[in-house]
Amino acid sequence: MHATRTERLRAERKRKRSRARRWFMGIAGLLLLAGLADALLRSAQDKGNAGSSGPVDTIRPAASGRQEGEEEGAAEPVVRLTFVGDVMMSGNVESLLKAKGYDFPYAYVKTLFQQDDCTIANLETPVTERGTPAPNKEYVYKSPPAAIPPLKAAGMDVVNLANNHSMDQGEEGLLDTFRILEENGIDYVGAGADATRAYQPVMVERNGIKVAFLGFSRVVPNVGWYAGTSKPGVAISYEPTRAAEAIAAARKQADLVVVIAHWGQEKVDYPVDHQKELARAYIHAGADLVVGSHPHVLQGFESYNGKWIAYSLGNFVFTRSSVAKTWETMVLQAACTKRGTCTLKMLPFRAELGQAVPMNKQDGARLIRRVESISTGVRVEPDGSVKEAAH
């Protein structure tokens, strides 16, 4: 598939930033010998702050894109991943986007998406103009194909389809979703034309680091959604065996293994037992980072065996319910090494109807404290950096 102009420009920007960083690190090293590096860095930071754009009252990542604690000129390369929660463009969201444009959801996040190495979301909808609505479901989604090119243009790279809405329009709608994502250069995990594809990782290489993404769901309406030997469907993980096998196989191919898990209880802001059990099983099988969705609210972080679990990122581009907790969301940034270690940072956002909006400093600080309070053995710094709590 040929790269679009947007993709080529995005790749060229990343190459230029990489060359600039290498040039700067070399110069900084020489200046350190002369005792002048501190002054140079202070000057550069002052210039960067003076030239920053966007809402003044917004918690943003550092202009350099580095995670807190990562040293200037550090030799070890990292891959920078950005995760967001549930995305769908159906119902009243679709009506809004028809009026405001299909790029409306990404006005505040496209710069974040385009500056990282890979952006990942849970696509909580089929994308199709056809299909038969799933029976006996309270909420049945169907998003228009016209919504996908702007999603790609905003910087989306990988979506998870292992969820309880990807087959809302039956196998026909699911197959259309595969085709439309492929036509727009967005990779997908967690579903496929058969079980082999559904449990297969998407492999991405950035900065010399091979990353395997997999998706699994513990939430589907019925067994008819299960991917089979020659049947389209979703990768299921009501128990960990099949998922663990897929993770172990991916571990042999990749430096970093990332699992997107659809699990938990809706509108509950703490992980239930099966989330903890599955997360641990995934890590034992070889996962380096586990990121969850489905509860429609934020859940906390946990570090297990040196690996991070983000239990739920909540809604991101979604309809808006009357439950206030569903209005809280985040952009999760992960900087991961070839050794499989990651540093995390949360950026507080508010999930408005069809659009994620950065929180102001006061609301963002309040959300950071709340996420810390519902996490296990974790502290979240005022800038959103996620750390293991001191024992």
Buried (B, 14 or more C-beta within 10 A) or exposed (E): EEEBEBBEEBEEEBEEEEEEBEEBEEEBEEBBEEEEBEEBBEEBEEEEEEEEEEEEEBBBBEEBBBBBEBEBBEEEEBBBBBBBBBBBBBBEBBEBBBEEEBBBBBBBBBBBBBBBBBBBBBBBBBBBEEBEEBEEEEEBBBBBBBBBBBBBBBBBBBBBBBBBBBBBBBBBBBBBBBEBBEEBBBBBBBBBBBBEBBBBBBEBEBBEBBBBBBBBBBBBBEEEBBBEEEBBBBBBBBEBEBBBEBBBBBBEEBBBBBBBBBBBBEEBBBBBEBBBBBBBBBBBBBBBBBBBBBBBBBBBBBBBEEBBBBBBBBBBBBBBBEEEBBBBBBBBBBBBBBEBBBBBBBBBBBBBBBBBBBBBBEBBBBBBEBBBEBBBEBEBBEBBBBBEEEE
